Amino acid sequence: MSTNRVQAPDITPGEKIKGPASYFPSITEKYGEPIQHWLDIAADEVSKGKRHSEVVTMLKETYGMGHGHANAVVGYVRAKLEP
């Protein structure tokens, strides 16, 4: 069993991906961390009750993440955590 609140999707190289996860390969490449790292950070913040925009801003200001990448990470996390 995973200890991650939100599990990163398994993405096969060359696979056509839709939605926020379509950003994940470029996020991993650009920021040098596996997508699970970013999902864990965002999930921790969302679980503390922070709003979408607050978590996006934190990822941008603390980690230098671009707005589209931060928005994709937070959007994916919120979709998985909220019923």
Buried (B, 14 or more C-beta within 10 A) or exposed (E): EEEEBBEBBEBEEEEEEEEBBEBBBEBBEEBEEEBBBBBBBBBEBBEEEBEBEBBBBBBBEEBEBBEEBBBBBBBBBBEBEEE
